[in-house]
Amino acid sequence: MSPRSGAHGVAAPAGYDRRERAGGPTRATAPKDRMKLARSLAALLAFPALAQEAPESPWLTDHELARSRARNERRDLLMVFLGPAAAGGNAAIERDVLGSKDFTNDALQRFVLARFDYPEPASKLPDALQRENERLLRKYESPELPVVWLEDQSGTVYARLGYVPVGGKPFLAMLDSRREAAKQASATLARAAGLSGIARAQALAEGLRHLDDHVVALAHYREMLEIIQTDADGAAGLKAEFDAIARDAAMRPLRTRMQSELEPRIAEQA
């Protein structure tokens, strides 16, 4: 039988290869097929890498994006400011809050979540991020880290909390209590809009008492000054209370500067 014969002894056409009948590659097509095979293998190897990519974190790191999302989705904003990871409080909040799926899943029902990191040294961060972080700490004054700030969907802050390692669920309950207090404050302040004179000042005072003093000084300074001016003689018993808050707020930058200057000297003497 001729080398070019078929299975039944019929001569095959010139250029025919038995592998064509079996579906195998011919000498003419083998290089192309090898290229296709190489591409297919490369794609298959890429799939596991894609599948292993970490999902998007629910904790945003862009402040403006977080505020925009809170506004658009009609949720409050929860912001965590973190210091060096080695510090005790930061490690605890990282474990109980930021790293807890239970906390995160529950908190996402009413908050947009954001985190801002302040490592030591700050040079570990890009220059632009360092400047942004400094701006945020000026806006959200925090004597020490970690600290949590809560802000409503309109961008008004209503709570600042340090972290006590009580666990994720108890801490979320604390945040919820602050949300409820803020709602009561807003309702009372809204009622004051229809009043005037000392009656308005009393309604404003009632609303602001639902909030912590540092929040009043930061977010409701105008209302506080209106109370002081309306009760200028102190007859309604409002001036002294809110004048003390205003004075403390005015002195705070000086105390912060003094503390920052004294701490290195104390450390040197220790």
C-alpha positions in Angstrom: 0.0 0.0 0.0 1.3 3.4 -0.9 2.1 5.8 2.0 -0.6 8.1 0.5 -3.3 5.4 0.5 -6.4 5.7 2.6 -7.9 3.0 4.9 -9.3 1.1 1.9 -6.3 1.4 -0.3 -7.6 4.4 -2.1 -4.8 6.9 -2.9 -5.2 10.1 -0.9 -4.9 13.4 -2.6 -1.6 15.1 -2.6 -0.9 17.1 0.6 -3.4 15.1 2.6 -2.5 14.0 6.1 -4.2 11.1 8.1 -4.4 13.5 11.1 -6.9 15.6 9.2 -9.4 12.6 9.3 -8.9 12.3 13.0 -9.3 16.0 13.6 -5.7 16.5 14.5 -3.6 19.4 13.5 -1.7 19.2 10.2 1.9 20.4 9.8 0.5 23.5 8.1 -1.9 24.5 10.9 0.0 23.3 14.0 1.8 26.7 14.7 -1.5 28.5 14.7 -3.1 26.0 16.9 -0.3 26.1 19.3 -0.7 29.9 19.5 -4.4 29.4 20.2 -3.6 26.9 22.9 -1.1 29.2 24.5 -3.7 32.0 24.6 -6.3 29.7 26.1 -3.9 28.5 28.8 -2.9 32.1 29.6 -6.6 33.0 30.0 -7.2 30.0 32.3 -4.3 30.9 34.4 -5.6 34.5 34.7 -9.0 33.4 36.0 -7.8 32.2 39.5 -6.0 35.6 40.0 -9.2 37.5 39.1 -11.3 35.3 41.4 -8.9 35.9 44.3 -9.0 39.7 44.0 -10.3 41.2 47.3 -13.8 42.5 47.1 -14.4 46.2 47.5 -14.1 47.2 51.1 -17.2 48.8 52.6 -14.9 51.2 54.5 -14.3 54.2 52.2 -11.1 56.2 52.4 -12.2 59.2 50.3 -13.9 61.8 52.5 -15.8 63.6 49.8 -17.0 60.3 48.2 -18.2 59.1 51.6 -20.2 62.4 52.2 -21.6 62.3 48.7 -22.7 58.7 49.1 -24.3 59.4 52.5 -26.2 62.3 51.0 -27.4 60.4 47.9 -28.3 57.2 49.8 -29.9 59.1 52.7 -27.7 57.5 55.3 -25.7 58.9 58.1 -21.9 58.9 57.9 -19.7 57.0 60.4 -16.0 58.1 60.3 -13.2 56.3 62.1 -9.9 58.1 62.6 -7.1 55.7 63.4 -3.7 56.3 64.9 -0.7 53.9 64.8 -1.7 50.3 64.6 0.5 49.3 67.5 -1.4 51.6 69.9 -3.9 49.7 72.1 -7.1 51.5 71.3 -6.4 51.4 67.5 -5.8 47.6 67.6 -9.0 47.1 69.5 -11.2 49.1 67.2 -9.5 47.5 64.2 -10.5 44.1 65.6 -13.9 44.8 67.0 -15.2 47.3 64.5 -13.3 47.6 61.2 -12.5 43.9 61.0 -15.8 42.6 62.2 -18.2 41.5 59.5 -21.1 41.4 62.0 -20.5 45.0 63.0 -20.0 46.1 59.4 -23.1 44.4 58.0 -25.3 45.8 60.8 -23.8 49.3 60.6 -24.3 49.5 56.8 -28.0 49.4 57.4 -27.9 53.0 58.7 -24.4 54.4 58.0 -22.0 54.9 55.2 -18.6 53.8 56.6 -15.3 55.6 56.2 -11.9 55.3 57.8 -8.9 57.6 57.8 -5.4 56.3 58.9 -2.7 58.3 60.7 0.4 56.1 60.9 3.7 57.1 62.5 5.7 58.5 60.9 3.2 60.4 58.7 5.8 60.1 55.9 4.5 56.6 55.3 1.6 58.3 53.4 1.8 60.1 50.1 2.1 63.9 50.4 -1.4 64.6 49.1 -2.9 62.1 51.5 -1.0 63.7 54.4 -2.4 67.1 53.6 -5.9 65.7 53.3 -5.6 63.9 56.6 -4.4 67.1 58.3 -7.3 69.0 56.9 -9.7 66.4 58.2 -8.3 66.5 61.7 -8.7 70.3 61.8 -12.3 69.9 60.7 -13.1 67.0 63.0 -11.1 68.0 66.1 -9.9 65.0 67.9 -7.7 65.2 71.1 -6.6 61.6 70.6 -7.0 58.6 68.3 -8.8 56.4 67.7 -12.0 58.5 67.5 -15.4 58.1 65.8 -17.4 60.9 64.4 -21.0 60.7 63.3 -22.5 63.0 60.7 -26.0 63.2 59.3 -26.8 63.0 55.6 -26.9 66.8 55.4 -23.2 67.0 56.6 -23.9 68.1 60.2 -21.9 66.3 62.9 -23.8 65.1 65.9 -21.5 62.9 67.9 -17.9 62.2 68.7 -16.9 59.1 70.6 -13.6 57.6 71.7 -13.5 53.8 71.6 -13.8 51.7 74.7 -13.2 48.0 73.8 -16.7 46.8 74.6 -17.1 44.8 71.4 -18.8 45.5 68.1 -22.4 45.1 69.0 -22.4 47.1 72.3 -20.5 49.8 70.4 -23.0 49.9 67.7 -25.8 50.2 70.3 -23.9 53.3 71.6 -23.8 54.8 68.1 -27.6 54.1 67.7 -28.3 56.0 71.0 -26.4 59.0 69.6 -28.4 58.8 66.4 -31.6 58.9 68.4 -30.4 61.8 70.5 -29.6 63.7 67.3 -33.1 63.1 66.0 -34.6 64.5 69.2 -32.3 67.5 68.9 -33.3 68.1 65.3 -37.0 67.9 66.1 -36.7 70.4 68.9 -34.5 72.8 66.9 -37.1 72.6 64.1 -39.8 73.5 66.6 -37.8 76.6 67.6 -38.0 77.9 64.1 -41.6 79.0 64.7 -40.8 80.9 68.0 -39.1 84.1 68.9 -37.5 85.8 71.8 -36.8 84.0 75.0 -39.2 81.2 74.0 -37.1 80.5 71.0 -33.9 80.6 73.1 -35.4 78.0 75.5 -36.4 75.7 72.7 -32.9 76.0 71.1 -31.3 75.2 74.5 -33.6 72.2 74.9 -32.5 70.9 71.5 -28.8 71.4 72.1 -28.8 69.7 75.4 -29.3 66.4 73.5 -25.8 66.8 72.1 -22.4 66.8 73.6 -20.8 70.2 74.3 -18.0 69.8 71.7 -20.6 69.0 69.1 -22.6 72.1 70.0 -19.5 74.3 69.7 -18.6 72.8 66.4 -21.9 72.4 64.6 -24.3 74.8 66.4 -22.2 77.8 67.2 -24.8 80.2 65.8 -27.6 78.8 67.9 -25.4 78.9 71.0 -24.5 82.5 70.5 -28.2 83.4 69.9 -29.1 81.8 73.2 -26.4 83.8 75.0 -27.4 87.1 73.3 -31.1 86.5 73.9 -30.6 85.8 77.6 -28.0 88.5 78.0 -28.9 89.3 81.6 -29.0 85.6 82.5 -32.6 85.9 83.8 -33.7 82.8 82.0 -30.8 80.8 83.3 -29.4 80.0 79.9 -26.5 82.4 79.4 -24.1 80.8 82.0 -24.6 77.3 80.6 -23.9 78.1 77.0 -21.3 80.8 77.8 -19.2 78.1 79.5 -19.4 76.0 76.3 -18.4 78.9 74.1 -15.4 79.8 76.4 -14.2 76.2 76.4 -14.4 76.1 72.6 -12.4 79.3 72.4 -9.7 78.0 74.7 -9.4 74.6 73.1 -6.9 75.6 70.3 -4.6 77.2 72.9 -4.8 74.1 75.1 -4.0 71.9 72.1 -1.0 73.9 71.1 0.3 74.0 74.7 -0.1 70.2 74.9 1.7 69.6 71.6 4.6 71.8 72.8 4.8 70.3 76.3 4.6 66.6 75.3 8.1 66.4 73.7 9.7 68.1 76.7 8.0 65.8 79.2 9.1 62.8 77.1 12.7 64.1 77.2 12.6 64.4 81.0 11.1 60.9 81.5 
